Structures are given as C-alpha cells and as structure tokens.
C-alpha cells in the first residue's frame, strides 16, 4: 500500500520550505575533469558503499541504503556522443558487485554481467570499465549481481549522453523514479526476493521517490520548455504518469529518438529499466498548481507531485523550435531477409507452466518454487548468469525475434548489447516502429522485435522485474 499523503505531508512541506521549490531534481555536474581537445576520454570514479539516504526528506531520519558516492541515486555521468568513458569502480560493500551500463551498446567484456562477461568485483577490489559511447540518449547504470537486493538498496545512477547539438530547451532535467519497501521503523525491508513477490508482480514498495527523495512539488515558470528525462529504477513498479493541464511530447524511448508524439491516452508508461524523454512546455499561469499522477495500478493510484508555477513567468509562451532528435547510428534490420525465432516467457502464479528444466533436470512448479524459482524462457529456468544460449545468431545478420508472454503478468524484457525496433504487437504493426532496449509486454501479449546482430558476445535477455529475473526469467543470446 502506498504511503498516504496525509501521513507525510507535513514533513514533506517542511522540507520543501527549507529547500525551496526549485530544489534540484538532477545532478548535472561532471565527476571528472573535462576532456581536452587531445583526449576525448571522460574519467570517473564510482565508489559503491553503504550510505545514509534522506528518502523521506531532511526533517525525517535518514534511511540506511547503498549508493555510489555519497547518496542515492549515484552521481550523474554526462558526456557527449562519440566520447570515450572510463569508470573505475571501487567496491566497499559487504558483498560482490558489478556495474551494468543499461542500454549502452558496449563491448561484451564491459557489460558488467557476473561470470558471463567478468568476474564479480570482490569487496575491497576495483574494476575499470572503458568503452566508446556511440549513441546519444538517456541511460543508467546499476549492478547485475544480486540485482534485486543491490538495486533495491539504491545502487543506481543516471548516465546521459548529449547530442552534438542538443535540443533548444530552458532546462534539461533527469528524474530517476524508484519505489522502496520501508518498515514501520522507516528502514528498507530485508524481504528481498520474497517468494510471493518473485512468483507474482515483483516487489512493489510503499514509498516513491524522485532522485532519492519523497518530493511533493516541482517548480516551473510560465513559458519555459523542459526536457525531462524519466528513468524507472524500481525493482518492479510500473509507472503511468499523467501530467494534468499539460500535453508532454515523447521525443525518445530508451535513449533512442522517436517521431515526436503525445503519449497514448495521455499516460507516460514506464516499466522497470525503461526511459522516456519528454518535452514539457510550461503552459500554466503563475500561481497555478497541476498534479502529476501515477495511474498504472488501479488500486494504488497516487499523486507523485505537483507542478507549481512561480510568480514570475519566463516568457509569454514556450519555445516553438523543433523537437525531433537526430537518429543514432543503428544498423537498420533487413526485414525481407531476416530470420525469425520465437522466445516464450513462461511461469508465475496463475500461469500455465506445469514444469520446466532447471540445471538440466525437469521439475514441476512445486519443485521449482522450493528452489526459489517460478519462471522460464523456452522451458528453461535460469540459475545464475552462466548457461547455454537460447539462440545463437550470426554476426551481421538481421533477425526478427517473436517474443511471447505466456504469463498473467507484465514483463519489461531487456536485451543487452543491442537496441531493436519494435515492429509488431499482437500481429499489428506499431505506429512508430520505435527503437528500444527494454520492451514492456502485457499478459498474453506477443511482441515482434527486429535488429541486426552486430555486437559479438554472449548477451543477457531477461525480465527487468528483478524478482522475476532472479526467479528464472533470464537467458542468453549468443552473437558469433
């Protein structure tokens, strides 16, 4: 159950008064020295460690969490398209970890998947990730080791790759959306990978934060144009945001440009790990307040925050400059010559999966549940990150993958190392043929994706509801 506004409104308003309506909702300062003309490498250090996070505002006791650096989320990494990124990760956690660069088309050795692409980083040890960044857009970083716990404790941060000529906006902001399951004592619940969560919809928390704080308001000025980068960092919560009094324009999905359009039914939908870039034109008048409401779960609807208009307008009306983003250098799949494969996602409560194979042994659902598993990909249950690939693809060839959700639950399916076009849903062509790296599948839905298998290596394909991932809904696609 979501924490009702009446239970926390006084503390949140007090925090708002202390911090001001214009409290920063984005970290924009570079972590390292700016690249010189002779060196296009951006250098950063990320220290994974326990932190005290003011999730409930600075007038409430902090929450013991894990973060990169001083808090949650980790510092924003921002660089330009085509530059090289070098990040030294220091592990000061009590367990092993890795860092995955979600959505970036990185070399396989830099993908951050434990045992599959690298040994886990032991406590007290360091690991250096270094790669070129080919695509502009909104991405993020997080562990791929014990993800349900480590991400659930707050280990994540935004990674923004700017276009050579960014859109003309007044502000470029990032909102990392997350939810937390807190105990009555105001601390993170230790119920990670609970069997009920794992076999149902995943761990949905009772507190929602934006950039690590329970916010109640966001300041706007009449006439300004904001590029708002939304990142869903939650373990399992799906968001469907409605901006009352406003008509935001979607300009990118999962970092990749899309034909500018208003979201269907006025709702901006993000499954876990998904990103949406919006152009938000401030069309309200000074002194007005407009609600941003999350309506995804009918019984758990709540007001995320209010858009509060300051007394002084910026201009008479927002900018009218173009908002179409330039395309990234993605290889266009040849649908006429593409080979088609089918992948089925199975299991969960109220599903039809009677049994599946775990570590080479056929098991029924009761046996699987006894081992902390409930999900399968093409009849095989993942146990860890190392297993035989569900598909082996020829490097440089175009493929259509027919994804089929044979369950009663939503699944945001993420493919590492590639972006793909979403070309059909339930047999019907998609309107925008959008590029994505994480596609949300509704119960019993079929989604066809197409891409060129141009990045060699073994790549994870998994549900990004992290309890589903740990519960077996994970596989490997090999590109060779």
N, C-alpha and C positions, 0 to 999 in steps of 0.2 A: 504493500500500500504506500502511495506517495505521501511524504510528509505534508500535511495540510498547511496552507499559507498562514492560518491563524496561529499555528504553533510556533512559527518562526518569524512572523512579520515584524515584530518589534526589534529583534536582533538585526535583521537584515536592513531595516530602515535606519537603525543606529549606525550600522556600518556604512551605509550609503551617505549619511550625513558627515561622517568622519572622512570618508574617502572622496566624496564629490561625485556628482552624476557622471562626470567624464572619466571615471576610473578606467584605467587601461584594461582592455579586454584582449590585448595581443602583445606579445613580446616581439619587438622589431629590431632590437639592437644586435649587430653581428657579434658572434662569440670570439672570433679571432681577428687578426689583422686583415685589413682589406687587401685583396690581391693586387699586386703591382702589374704594370704593363708587361713585364717579362715572365710573370708567374701567375697563371690563371687558377692555381690551386687554392681553395679555401680550407683552412685548417681549424679544427675544433677539437675540444676535449669534452667527453661526457663521462661523468662520474655517477655510477649507479649506486645509491646508498639509501639507508633509512632517513626519512625526513619528517618534520612536523608540518602538516599542511593545514592552512586555515580554511577548510572546506565550508564551514558554517559562518565564516566572517571573523574578523579580528576581535569581536567582542565575545566570542564563544571560545572554549578551549580548543586548541589545535588537535588534529587527528594524526595518529601515528600511521605513516604511509611510506611508500618507497618512491623515489624520484630520481631524475637525472639532475645533478646540481643541487640547488637549494630548495626546490619545491616541485609542485605539480601544477601544470604539465612541465616537462623539461623545456629548456631554452629553445626558442625558435631558431632553426638553422635556415638562413636565407642566402641564396646565391643566384647567379644568373645562368640562364640556359647555355650549355656548352662548356661551362667551367668544370673543373675537377674538384671533387670533395674528398678530404682526408679527415677522418674522425678517429681519434684514439679513445677507446672505451676502457674505463677503469672500473673493475668490479669490487665494490665494497659492501656487497650484500652477503648474507649468510648462506647463499646457495649459488650454483652456477647460473649463468645467463648468456644471452646473445642479443644482438640487435638486428632486426629485420627492417629494411627500408621500403616500406609498404608502397607499392605502385611504381617504384622506380625500376627501369629496365637496366639492372646491374649485371655484371658478370656473375656467373654461378657461385664462384668462391666467395663473393661478397654478400650473398643473400641472407646470411645470418640464421640458417636453419641448423640446429644442433645435430651433429653426427652426419647429416646428409651433405652439408656444404662446409662445415668447420667443426672442430672440437668446441664444446662449450667453454666459456671463459670462467675459470675457477675463481673462487673468492680470493681477492688479493692480486689477481692477474690482470693483464692488459691485452687488448687486441686492436689492431689497426685495420679499419675499413678504408679503402681508397678506390675511387672509380669516377669516370666521367658521367656527367648528367645530361643526357640527350634531349630530355623533354621538359618544357616549361609546365608549371601547374602546381596544384596543391597536393602534397603528400604528407606522410608522417612516419615516425619511427617508433618501434616497440619491440619487446623481447619475443622470441619464438620458442623459448624454453620455459616450460611450466607456465604457459601464457595465461591460463585462466586465473592463476594466482598473481603472477607478476604484473600483468596489465591491470588486474583487479585491484592491486595495491597502489596503482598510479604511475607505473613505468611507461611513459609515452611522451612524445613531443611532436610539434609541427615541423615540417620541412617544406619550405616554399621556394620554388624555382621561378624566378621572374622572367618574363618575355624580354627580348632585346628592346622592345618598345612597349612598355606596359600600357594598359588602358588608361584613359584620362579619367581619373576619379579624384575625389577630395580626400578619401581615406581608403586604405587597403588593410582590412582587419581580418583576423582569424579567430573563430570561435571553436574551441575543442569542447564538444559535448560529451559528458560522461555521466554515469549514474553509479551510486555507491550503496551498498547494503550496510547500514550502520546499526549497531546495537543500541539498546536503551541508554548505554553509557556514552554514546556519541563516538564510538570507535568502529573500525572496519570489522565486520563479521568474519570469522575464520571458517565460514562454511563454503570454502571453495570446492568446486566440482561435487556439490551435493548430488546424490543420486536422483532426487526429484528434479532438480534444475537440469541436470545432464540429460535426462530422458524426456523432458518437456521443452519449454521455450528458452532455457538457459537462465542465468542469474540476473533477474531484474531487480534493481535496488530500490531504495526508498528516499534517496536524495539525488537530485540532478544538479550538476554544476556546469558552468561555462568557464573554461580556463581555470578550473580548480577552485572556484568559489561559487557559493549559492547566491546568485545575483537576482535583484528584483527590478532593476531599471537599466536602460542604456540610453545615453543622451544623443540626440540628433539636433541638427539645425535645419530649419526650413530651407529648401533649395539645394541641399548638398547631395552628392552622389557617392555612395559607399560600395566598394567591392567587398563583399562579405564571404569569406571562405569558411564553410562549415565542414567540420571533421567529426565523425562519430567514433569516439574512442571507447564506447561502452562495451562490456563483455557481451551483452545480449540485447539490450534495449534498442528497439526500433523507434525512430522519431518520424513524425509527420507534422511539420511546423506550418502554422497558418499565421500570416502577418496581417492582422486586421488593419483596414484602412490603407493598405499598400498592395502593390502588384509587382513583386520582385520578378526579375528576369534571370533565368538559368542560362549561364554562359559557358559552364564547364562541368563535366561529370568525371569524378575520379581523376582530376587533373587534366583531362583531355577536352579540348574545345568542342562545343556542340552548337548547332544552329540556335541562336538566342530564342528563347520561348518562355512563356509563362508556365509554371508547373501545373500538371493536371489537377483539376478540382481545387486549385489554389493551395495545394499542400506540397511542401518540400519534404520528400520522403528519403530517409537515410537509414539503411541497415548498418549494423556494425561494420566498421572499417571504411565505409563509403564516404565520399566527399562531394560536395556541391558548391560551386562558385556562383554567387548571386550578385546581380546589380540591384541595389536597393536605393531607389530615388526617394528622398525625403519630401513627400508631397503634403505633409501635415502642416498645421499652422502653429505659431508659437504658443506654448502652454498646453497643447494637446497631449494626450496620452493614448497609446494604442497597444493592444495586447498581442504578444506572440504566444500562441497556444499550441501545445502538443496534443494531437488528437488521434495518435495511432491506435492506442488501446482504448476501446470504447468505455471501459470501466475505470480507466486510470488517466483520464484526461486532466490536464492541469495547465495553469498559466506559467510559462517558462520565465517571462519577464515582461516589462512594459517598455515601449519606445516612448521616451519622454522628450518633448520638444523644448529646447531652450528659448529664452525670451527674445534673443536676437537672431533674426534669420541670416543665413549666409548669402542668399541671393533670391531673386523673385521666383525663379523656377530652376529645377535641376538642369544639369548639362544635357545637351542633345547630341553629343558626339557618338560615333559608332561604338558598339559593344561586342562586335564579332572578334573573337580571338584568332590569331594565326594558327594554322594547323601545325602539329608536331610531326617530326619525320618518321612516321609509322608506315611500314610496308602495307600496301593495300592488298587484301586477300583476293585471289582469283577464284571467284565462286564457281565459275564454269568448270575449272579444273580441280576444284578442291575435293579431297577425300573426306568422307563423313564417318564419324564414330559416335557411339552412344555411350553416355555415362549416366547411371542411375544412382540416386541418393535415396537410401532406404533406412527404415527403422523408426525408433522413437515410440512413445506411448500412443495408443490408438492407431498404430500403423498396421501394415500387413506383413511385415517381415517375421517369418516364423523362426528363421535361424540364418546364420552366416558363418564364414570361416574366420577364425582368429588364430594367428600363428600356425597356419596350416591345418588346424583342427576344426571340423564342423561342430557348431554348438547351437543349441536352441536359445531363444531370447532369455529364458530364465538363467541359463548358464552364463550368457554374456553379461547380464545385469550383475551377477555375482562377481564378475571381474571388472566392474566399473565401466562397462561398455553397453551401448544401445543403438549404435548407428553403423551403417556400412556403405561402401561405394562399390557398386557392381558385385555385391555379395561378399566383400572382403572388409573386415574390421581392422582399422589401423591400430597398432600398438607401438607407439613411438614414431619417429620420423623416418626410420630406415625400413623400406620394404620394396618389393618388386613393383615396377611401374604398371599402372593400369593401362597405359598406352605408350608406345614408342613411336615417335614421329620423325620423319625425315627432315633434316635441316634444310630450310629454304623453301619448303613446300607449303601450300595453302591447305587449311583444314577447316571443316565445319564440325563442331562438337555439339551434338544434341544432348543437352542437359535435361534430365527428367527428375522431378521431385516427387517421389512416390511416398511422401510422408504427409502428416497432418500439420506440419509446422513450417514457418518461414525459414529460409536459409540464404544468407549472403555468401555466395560461392566466390572464392578468391583464387586466381591463378597467379603464381609467382613468375617473374621474369618477362612477362608479356602484357600487352594490352590487346583487347579483342573487340570486334564490332558485335553488338547485339543486333542480330538481323531478323529474328522472328520470336514471337511469344505465342504459344499455343497455335502455331501454324500461320499466324498473321504477321505480315511484315511490320517492323517497328517504324514509327514515324520519322525518327531522327537517325536511325542506324548508328547509335551512339557508341563511341569508344569507351570501354570501361575496363577495370581490372577486378572488380567485385560486383557481381550481378545478383540482385535480390530476386529470389524465386518464392512465389506464393505456394501454399499447399496444393499439391496435384498439378502444378504448372510445368509446362515444357518450354525451355528457352534454348534457342539455337544461337551459338556464337561462332564467329569466324576470325581467323588470324593466320599470319604467316609464322611458322615455327622457325624463327631466325635467331634464337638465342640458345646456344647449346648448353646441355646440362640436365640434371635431374631437378625438376621443379615441383614444389608442393601445389596441390589442388585441394582445397578444403573449405569447409564451412567456417565463417568467421564469427559465428556464435561460439565463443571459445570453449564452453562446456560441451558443445557438440563435437568440436574438433578433438578434444581430449577423450570424448566418448566414442571415438572411432571413425568420424566422418572426415577422413583425410586420406589422400592418396598421392601418388607421384606420377607426373608425366615426364617422360624422357625425350629430349630432343637430341638426335645424334646424326 
